């Protein structure tokens, strides 16, 4: 979403929030959607909803991502992968195009 300037009304994520150390899933919604549910009942629940161990992992993981500067590493690995796949494309006529974003391809 950041690559294209998209502001979603709803965003979900899971494994990355806790670096897969504990089970957690996150759903975030825009203020407009959140405000709607201030007046409208939404019955929901999850087996491990708001589990303190899972929730405690999130700030620790964010701090580690920052401390290790993982975003820079992701960019570098994406550029490396892109370069190597382009080299592979030059050697194999069966590869018509190399496309992707960030670590999925580094462009």
Secondary structure, DSSP 8 states (H G I E B T S, - for coil): -TTTT---SEEEE-HHHHTTSS---EEEE-HHHHHHHHHS------TTTT-HHHHHHHHHHHHHHHHTTHHHHHHHHHHHHHHHHHHHHHH-TT-------GGGT--
